[in-house]
Amino acid sequence: MAGSGSSEFDPELVISHKFPESLYTYTERDAALYALGIGACANDAIDDKELKYVYHQDGQQFIQVLPTFAALFSLGFTSEMEQIPGLQYDPRLLLHGQQYIEIYKPLPSHGCILNKASIAGLHDKGKAAILEIEIVSYEKESGDPLCMNRLAIYLRGAGGFSKSSQPYSYSKSPSNQSAFAKIPKSQPFAVFEECTNASQALLYRLSGDYNPLHSDPTVAGIAGFSRPILHGLCTLGYAVRAIIKCICGGEQNMIKSISGRFLLHVYPGETLITEMWLAGLRVIYQVKVKERNRAVLSGFVDLDRLSSSL
Ligand SMILES: CCCCCCC[C@@H](O)CC(=O)SCCNC(=O)CCNC(=O)[C@H](O)C(C)(C)COP(=O)(O)OP(=O)(O)OC[C@H]1O[C@@H](n2cnc3c(N)ncnc32)[C@H](O)[C@@H]1OP(=O)(O)O
């Protein structure tokens, strides 16, 4: 069990926790490695909409950064979670539940980022606890806000801590940022199919999420899976890349916010089908695994304008 202090789950202690500010530094190499990790250029090494994420003829400082790269700024908090007083959970049973990202400014090709994090929610679901963490990231030098991440972490086996008959639920998030998106009954506006590689999680983990659930067969077995599973943020990266390709005409900076709920695990090597519906400036999307015909991720992406190519 992870958690410090007493061995009792204490929700009030959890939500009053204050994280220290932290720095996250990245280079063009990290941005390019991340792009490869979420499948950019995997099928076409000279893809005219994606080569810019990994190479620029005038030098690496000119490469473009995918908006979902912003999610990596939150990864350092995995180890911080183990220090939260009053939080009791088994790290091997942790799953990524949801991710919400707001982008305030295009991400630079390299940077030093100052992260300010807080507990944004805590819910007792009986069989599980859901912990929400919000991280606002600033460019250290200018002080400009760059992005915000809010993640929901699903802690299997950690629920049942409520002291009253009402299940404990605390949230400071506005409800319009919920990852829930009603999937339209109509035909999708666009569909994009892509195969992940059998070694996808082994490549993606080099972007900083070294959770052994994605690489170690024994750990994956303890967590209830037949083999290591793909990182949720890798699947999200595939989905948003599909939206940039099919709806944004390859222009990644049209994306203002991204929301996603992980519905089911993905095994590396499976084929992802991203279905997209346009509703004004909102793209509602759903990702299915072709081999099992199961929805694994759904959510929405808000754009600041529509592409002239539509
Ligand atoms: C600090 C930095 C941390 C970094 C974190 C990232 C670390 C990574 O290394 C870890 C990963 O990437 S794990 C891989 C990605 N995630 C997954 O594969 C999970 C997929 N989802 C599932 O398996 C199930 O939905 C499952 C198991 C999540 C839920 O299924 P069920 O148990 O069947 O739940 P259900 O009975 O349907 O619902 C119970 C209550 O929980 C809410 N809920 C369900 N799914 C949720 C989800 N994905 N996110 C948030 N909340 C969720 C339901 O709404 C329900 O609540 P209520 O009863 O109030 O409606």
The ligand as an SDF file (V2000), in Angstrom:
LIG
                    3D

 60 62  0  0  0  0  0  0  0  0999 V2000
   -0.2020   11.9050  -10.8650 C   0  0  0  0  0  0  0  0  0  0  0  0
    0.1200   11.2890  -12.1830 C   0  0  0  0  0  0  0  0  0  0  0  0
   -0.5880    9.9770  -12.3680 C   0  0  0  0  0  0  0  0  0  0  0  0
   -0.3770    9.4030  -13.7060 C   0  0  0  0  0  0  0  0  0  0  0  0
   -1.4960    8.4720  -14.0450 C   0  0  0  0  0  0  0  0  0  0  0  0
   -1.2350    7.6390  -15.2450 C   0  0  0  0  0  0  0  0  0  0  0  0
   -0.5150    6.3860  -14.9360 C   0  0  0  0  0  0  0  0  0  0  0  0
   -0.5310    5.4510  -16.1130 C   0  0  0  0  0  0  0  0  0  0  0  0
    0.7260    4.7950  -16.1710 O   0  0  0  0  0  0  0  0  0  0  0  0
   -1.6480    4.4470  -15.9410 C   0  0  0  0  0  0  0  0  0  0  0  0
   -2.3550    4.1640  -17.1930 C   0  0  0  0  0  0  0  0  0  0  0  0
   -2.1300    4.7250  -18.2340 O   0  0  0  0  0  0  0  0  0  0  0  0
   -3.5980    2.9640  -17.1030 S   0  0  0  0  0  0  0  0  0  0  0  0
   -4.1170    2.8020  -18.7980 C   0  0  0  0  0  0  0  0  0  0  0  0
   -5.2280    3.7050  -19.1630 C   0  0  0  0  0  0  0  0  0  0  0  0
   -6.4430    3.4900  -18.4110 N   0  0  0  0  0  0  0  0  0  0  0  0
   -7.1960    2.3880  -18.5760 C   0  0  0  0  0  0  0  0  0  0  0  0
   -6.8950    1.4920  -19.3370 O   0  0  0  0  0  0  0  0  0  0  0  0
   -8.4960    2.3230  -17.7840 C   0  0  0  0  0  0  0  0  0  0  0  0
   -9.6370    1.9610  -18.6940 C   0  0  0  0  0  0  0  0  0  0  0  0
  -10.9070    1.9990  -17.9510 N   0  0  0  0  0  0  0  0  0  0  0  0
  -11.3650    0.9300  -17.2700 C   0  0  0  0  0  0  0  0  0  0  0  0
  -10.7530   -0.1250  -17.2540 O   0  0  0  0  0  0  0  0  0  0  0  0
  -12.6570    1.0900  -16.5140 C   0  0  0  0  0  0  0  0  0  0  0  0
  -13.3600    2.1700  -17.0550 O   0  0  0  0  0  0  0  0  0  0  0  0
  -12.4370    1.3700  -14.9990 C   0  0  0  0  0  0  0  0  0  0  0  0
  -11.7640    0.1370  -14.3560 C   0  0  0  0  0  0  0  0  0  0  0  0
  -11.5960    2.6090  -14.7860 C   0  0  0  0  0  0  0  0  0  0  0  0
  -13.7870    1.5940  -14.3360 C   0  0  0  0  0  0  0  0  0  0  0  0
  -14.6180    0.5170  -14.6490 O   0  0  0  0  0  0  0  0  0  0  0  0
  -15.6200   -0.0670  -13.5570 P   0  0  0  0  0  0  0  0  0  0  0  0
  -14.8730   -0.4580  -12.3380 O   0  0  0  0  0  0  0  0  0  0  0  0
  -16.4590   -1.0790  -14.2210 O   0  0  0  0  0  0  0  0  0  0  0  0
  -16.4240    1.2410  -13.1710 O   0  0  0  0  0  0  0  0  0  0  0  0
  -17.9790    1.5190  -13.2610 P   0  0  0  0  0  0  0  0  0  0  0  0
  -18.7250    0.5100  -12.4310 O   0  0  0  0  0  0  0  0  0  0  0  0
  -18.3770    1.6750  -14.6890 O   0  0  0  0  0  0  0  0  0  0  0  0
  -18.0490    2.9350  -12.5770 O   0  0  0  0  0  0  0  0  0  0  0  0
  -17.8050    3.1120  -11.1860 C   0  0  0  0  0  0  0  0  0  0  0  0
  -17.7710    4.6050  -10.9040 C   0  0  0  0  0  0  0  0  0  0  0  0
  -16.5470    5.1580  -11.3940 O   0  0  0  0  0  0  0  0  0  0  0  0
  -16.8020    6.1140  -12.4110 C   0  0  0  0  0  0  0  0  0  0  0  0
  -15.8640    5.8410  -13.5030 N   0  0  0  0  0  0  0  0  0  0  0  0
  -15.8720    4.7560  -14.2930 C   0  0  0  0  0  0  0  0  0  0  0  0
  -14.8540    4.8230  -15.1680 N   0  0  0  0  0  0  0  0  0  0  0  0
  -14.2020    5.9770  -14.9260 C   0  0  0  0  0  0  0  0  0  0  0  0
  -13.0890    6.6000  -15.5130 C   0  0  0  0  0  0  0  0  0  0  0  0
  -12.4470    6.0610  -16.5530 N   0  0  0  0  0  0  0  0  0  0  0  0
  -12.6900    7.7940  -15.0340 N   0  0  0  0  0  0  0  0  0  0  0  0
  -13.3400    8.3670  -14.0090 C   0  0  0  0  0  0  0  0  0  0  0  0
  -14.4310    7.8180  -13.4060 N   0  0  0  0  0  0  0  0  0  0  0  0
  -14.8340    6.6360  -13.8590 C   0  0  0  0  0  0  0  0  0  0  0  0
  -18.2310    5.8950  -12.8700 C   0  0  0  0  0  0  0  0  0  0  0  0
  -18.8260    7.0970  -13.3300 O   0  0  0  0  0  0  0  0  0  0  0  0
  -18.8870    5.3510  -11.6320 C   0  0  0  0  0  0  0  0  0  0  0  0
  -19.2750    6.4120  -10.7740 O   0  0  0  0  0  0  0  0  0  0  0  0
  -20.8550    6.7050  -10.5630 P   0  0  0  0  0  0  0  0  0  0  0  0
  -21.3880    5.4200  -10.0230 O   0  0  0  0  0  0  0  0  0  0  0  0
  -20.8880    7.8280   -9.5960 O   0  0  0  0  0  0  0  0  0  0  0  0
  -21.3660    7.0470  -11.9320 O   0  0  0  0  0  0  0  0  0  0  0  0
  1  2  1  0
  2  3  1  0
  3  4  1  0
  4  5  1  0
  5  6  1  0
  6  7  1  0
  7  8  1  0
  8  9  1  0
  8 10  1  0
 10 11  1  0
 11 12  2  0
 11 13  1  0
 13 14  1  0
 14 15  1  0
 15 16  1  0
 16 17  1  0
 17 18  2  0
 17 19  1  0
 19 20  1  0
 20 21  1  0
 21 22  1  0
 22 23  2  0
 22 24  1  0
 24 25  1  0
 24 26  1  0
 26 27  1  0
 26 28  1  0
 26 29  1  0
 29 30  1  0
 30 31  1  0
 31 32  2  0
 31 33  1  0
 31 34  1  0
 34 35  1  0
 35 36  2  0
 35 37  1  0
 35 38  1  0
 38 39  1  0
 39 40  1  0
 40 41  1  0
 40 55  1  0
 41 42  1  0
 42 43  1  0
 42 53  1  0
 43 44  1  0
 43 52  1  0
 44 45  2  0
 45 46  1  0
 46 47  1  0
 46 52  2  0
 47 48  1  0
 47 49  2  0
 49 50  1  0
 50 51  2  0
 51 52  1  0
 53 54  1  0
 53 55  1  0
 55 56  1  0
 56 57  1  0
 57 58  2  0
 57 59  1  0
 57 60  1  0
M  END
$$$$
